[in-house]
Amino acid sequence: MANEVNIYEPRYLARVVETAPPLNTFLRDTFFTQVETSPSERIDFDLVKGTRKMAAFVHPRMGAEIIEDQGYETKSFTAPLLNPADLSTAEKYMTRLPGETLYSGMTPANRAARQLIKEHKKLEDAVTRREEWMCAQALTTGQIPVVGKGVNVVIDFGLTNKPKLTSTNVWGGTTAKPLKNLDDWVGQVADNGFANVDMAIMGKTALEKFVEDANVQKVLDNRRFYIGEIAPRDMPNGVRYVGHINSPALDIYTYTEKFLDDWTDPDEPALKPLIPDNMVLLMSSAADYTMAYGLCTYIDDVSKQWVSVEGRRLMRSYVEHNPDRRMLELQARPLPIPIKVDSWLAATVL
């Protein structure tokens, strides 16, 4: 019929994707701000590593001296595929939603669309959580382990700014010097990564030990010489602003978002923080890392041909038999890329 509504038509599904609200994605939205889509499943990128080579002195008649370009390394990875699916029940709500009055005025398409949005949100949330986890792994370890059905690879960005405190030097230890550690690490990022960090994102236990440190409290209590303040307040996107110190100049945050680890022990999945309790990240608020997306492909049911979609998400629906059911599927190939090597630091302080 001419007025028949197909809620599973690709353009309709695309509008549903745009409707879904986001989760807490502080790391992705704050640091991986350059979104790029690729016309291929593989993503090529340059990891930039600056040098401190100076221009050489030359005699006017000797000509210019060529400086070799050694500031980057080109890498290529197949963007990891995220492909969650679910049984769609939207069609059965073409009559009436649970609890809806008989005279609500909702059209069958409206009812089905509401259910379809709920089903999509379930898939979208799963993909978004994985994206944020990938960003956290890239920043806290310098690597992204891609382990799943038929895949087991590690994407390594070559992070070397990974100091680890030991013995009594750990925060909370008898010889701990958190403020000196932070000052040294700020200089380390400036030397190795050519970046000025202005944010410290602390894990739960690391923050507790930092605030409890006698030297930190002494500095923060000094009223004649303003060094900093601890003034916690909650902010959007799951992050909490803790306070500010001026030496070194850092805004201090803690990030409360967690993920469900169901692969370490599938029988007893555990909630774990994205920023480990014993870690401190030093970041630049001006970081403009890349969030890249590879090409998504599928076989069209009508044409029986491969179809490719360049973008952040691909949602589609198809019918399976034996038993008969309609599936709703979401595809994404995200790859967060901190393109400036060592422009951040991940410290283990406990």
C-alpha positions, 0 to 999 in steps of 0.5 A: 500500500502507498501509505505503508510504513517500513520501520526497518528501511535503511533511511528510517534506521539511520534516523533512529541512530541519531536519536539515541542519547549518549552514555558517559564518554568523558575520555572519548569526547574530551581527548579524541575530538577529531572524528574521521571516517575511512573508506576502508576497513584498514586505517592508516595513521601517523604517530607523531614524535617530535625531535629537538634537532636544531638548525646547523650553522653553514657557510654562505657558499656551502648551501642549505643543509637538509633536515631529515624528517624523523618525526613520525611513524606510519602504522596501519591497522584493521579497525576492530569490528563491533557487531552486537545484535538483538531480536527486534519486537518493534513490529508487535507494537504497531497496534498499542504499547503496554499501558497506552490508552486506547485514544492516545492518538499515537500512530502505529509507526510512532509506537513501533518507532519508540520500541525500535529506539529502545532496542537500538539504544541497547546496542548503541550503549554496548558499542559506546561503552566499548569505545570508551573502554578502548580510549581508556586502554589507549591512555592508561596502557598505550595499547588496545587489546582486541580479543574476541571471537576469532580475533586476538591482536594488540594495537600498540601506540608505543607509549613510554611515559609509564612511570611506576612507583615502588617500595616506600615511594608509593603514594601513602608510603613513608617516603612518598612525595606526590607533589614532586612526582607530579612536577617531575612527570609534567616535565617528562611529558614536556621533554618526551612528548612536547606537550604541556599537560594541565589535567591530572585524572586520578584513580579512586585510591590514588586520589585518596592517598594524594589528599591524605598526604601530609605535604599536600595538606600542608601546601593546600592549607597555606593561606599566605602563598596560594598554591592550590585548593581542594574543592570537589564538585560533580560535573557532566559525563561522569567526571568529578572536579576535585581541585587545583594546584599551582605547582605544578599547575594542574586541575585534578579530576577523578572519573567514576565510570566503570565497565563490566569485565566478563572475560577475565572470569565469565562465571563472576563478571566484575565491575572495574573502573576505566581509570584503575584505582592505583593510576594517575593520568596527566593529560592536556586539555588541548589534546586533539587525538583522533577517533577513527572509524573503518568501513562497515559492510554487509550483504543487501537482502534484495540485491544480494550484493555487498554494500559498504557504509562509511560512517560511525555506525551502521544499523540494519535489520534482516530476517532469519529462519528456523526459527523465524525471527527479525534481527536488529544489528549494529556495526561499528569499526572504532579506533581511537588514535592518540596520534602524538606519542608520549604527549600524555603520561600514565603513572602507577602510584600504588 
